[in-house]
């Protein structure tokens, strides 16, 4: 049920992005979805949907931002993820925060285990990173130290994999493992931004030591 809920939310947001020209329909099903969204509009407030990331990303933000400064941290991350303008209006900020709060509520109470995300506080005692991955980890850490954009973070991982002669899939799996203790997870660039680049850099260097 939890995963179906996320898929439905993501479809609504995908429809909104197509309606406002952020994304282009690729199939007949996309065209039908875009048309259905247009028919569902009641007032101009729905236009704010075009700036929202997928619901799964909102749920991740809600779980990982600093609880002691929730609104401020969520807004900062929204800007870093390029789904909130640096000079967003008060209405846009509140719209974004409202959806993050809803996603957080859902994640805490109804999300399946596959969608619950938390930082791996301590590497397992038996942890040992493959020698072939250590240079790639350090290369990614170096790229993150330059405070890259979300797109550049994703590119940095692919670049490190290519330059070290390993498959991107292998590198992503290893990164998820040391960051959240799983083989897969949310989009890597959003995950690293949500965890905080300094914390991620520290963990990558620790894992590669």
Secondary structure as GFF3:
##gff-version 3
##sequence-region A 1 209
A	DSSP	alpha_helix	2	19	.	.	.	ID=ss1
A	DSSP	alpha_helix	28	40	.	.	.	ID=ss2
A	DSSP	three_ten_helix	44	51	.	.	.	ID=ss3
A	DSSP	alpha_helix	55	64	.	.	.	ID=ss4
A	DSSP	three_ten_helix	67	69	.	.	.	ID=ss5
A	DSSP	alpha_helix	70	80	.	.	.	ID=ss6
A	DSSP	alpha_helix	90	109	.	.	.	ID=ss7
A	DSSP	three_ten_helix	113	115	.	.	.	ID=ss8
A	DSSP	alpha_helix	131	144	.	.	.	ID=ss9
A	DSSP	alpha_helix	150	163	.	.	.	ID=ss10
A	DSSP	alpha_helix	168	180	.	.	.	ID=ss11
A	DSSP	alpha_helix	188	195	.	.	.	ID=ss12
A	DSSP	alpha_helix	197	208	.	.	.	ID=ss13
###
